[in-house]
């Protein structure tokens, strides 16, 4: 009987918390133990580069559940613990404290880590990443009051959101882009230009097709041996030896240009935390491989969230998504599978972004959208439009920009996969529901 079983969740983020909640809602009465490396109870990440970072959202707003929820629902929440290894054969999880935790069923929700900047000087003080709540709290304090020279390395979603927030707070902001147009890999050049124009209109300097050579310290030289973009972000305070290391003062490009900087934010992507899964012998490839039921190659282990490279039954391809909605939806859905019920996870990937006065929602299959034609409905110049990606006459992705309460209809068009007349798709007079 499952009510006598022990379920262990490695990872105390949104995906793990959503799974614990869904297990209780679906009647599981056994033990649930969550193991989290951070000191904070589960929280959501979007505010870390948006409202919380800007100071408009309070700390309590980022947490998944109220502090007392876990104890009230019989969920043991162990924070600040590190899982060293998993023994799938014996069904034990081993902690760095030496404790061996037995499980009947195990859920891996270990998330991702910010990708490190591998250049000299990356360990200087005032070099930040934005991945954890501690990261965001430290950067929020540094940006407060404005007047700082901020250089953002990376022009993806996190980089642009942080740039917009920093600029709104009254800082001088420069974004460094390795490519020609921000977000080109996600949206294509044409839509990437929309975001490029947006940032430039708000006073952000965007340097395209540039590479960082090193970060310079107070004395104009990069410290030796540093290749870890942490600075104060490692734990919300200056690391030991920070006085000797010094603070960042400039970013040096491969061209030799030096850009003065009081704060550097590294936003060059994230890597899935698959070390435990790989060491345990689970099948991995760009994440942990799971089937449509979110089960790994071991019948007693499941994986969700950032690390799950899941077979999607609709497009018959694997999809790994690092966005908030995926953590929420997969975490909720996996409970049924862990309880022995049928699951074929087929949610359409979704994410959103807010930058200056532009808000957007994106739904769809990015793998299918690459190389697809784009049809616009609305006014692109005014930044009030919907973009649809068409592949073989079918909508495979859609993005609504400053047009609201249409995402459900956009997802409906994608889900039904009917051939669509591009002229009707572009015509605002044709109801989306009719398509």
DAZI-V477378 format. One line per field, one symbol per residue. ss: DSSP state (H for helix, E for strand, - for the rest). phi: phi as a letter, one per 40 degrees, with the letter a starting at -180 (. if undefined). psi: psi as a letter, one per 40 degrees, with the letter a starting at -180 (. if undefined). Layout:
ss: ???
phi: ???
psi: ???
This chain:
ss: -HHH-EEEEE---HHHHHHHHHHHH-----EEEEEE------E--HHHH-HHHH----HHHHE-----HHHH--EEEEE---EEEEE----EEEE----EEE--EEEE---EEE-----E----E-EE----HHHHHHHHHHH-----EEEEE---HHHHHHHHHHHH---EEEEE-------HHHH-HHHHHHHHHHHHH---EEE----EEEEEE-------------HHHH-------HHHH-EEEEEEE----EEE--EEEE---EEE--HHHHH----E---EEE----E-----EEE-HHHEEEEE----EEE----HHHHHHHHHHHHHHH-----------EEEEEE--EEEEEEE-HHHH---EEEEEEE----EEEEEEEE--EEEEEEEE-----HHHHHHHHHH--E--HHHHH-----HHH-
phi: .ccccbbbbchbbcccccccccccccgcbccbbbbbcccccdbbcdccbbccccgcbcddccccbcdcccccbgbcbbbgbbccabbcccgbbbccchcbbcbcbbbcbcgbbcccccbdgccccgbbbbbbccdccccdcccdgggccbbbchbcccdcccdccccccgccbbbbbcccbdgcccbgcccdcdcccdccccgccbbcfbbccabbcdcgbcccgcabcbfcccagaccdgccccgccbabbcccgcbbdacbbbcbbhbbccbdcccccgccbafhccbcccgcccccbbbaagdcccccccccfbcbbbbcdccccccccccdccccgccabcbccdaaaabbfcbbabbbibcccccgccbbbbhbcccfbabbbcbbfgbcbaabbbfbbgbccccccccccfcdbcdccccccccdcccc
psi: hdeeihhhhhhfaddddddddddddeeheahhhhhhdieiihiiddedebdddeedhiddeeidiideddddefhhhhifihhdihgddefihhieeehhhiidihhhfeaiihhihgiieeeiifhiigdidddddddddddheaeihhhhhhfaddddddddddddefihhhhhhdadhiedddeidddddddddddddeehhhhifiihdihiadeeihiiehfhgcbeedeeihiheddddiiieihhieeeihhihdhhhhgfaihigedddddeeihihfahhiaeefhaeheehiiiadehgihhedefiihhhfidddddddddddddddeeihhghfihiiiiihhbehiihhhahdddeheiihhihahddefgihhhhhhfeiheiihhhfhifeddddddddddfihhhddddeheehhdde.
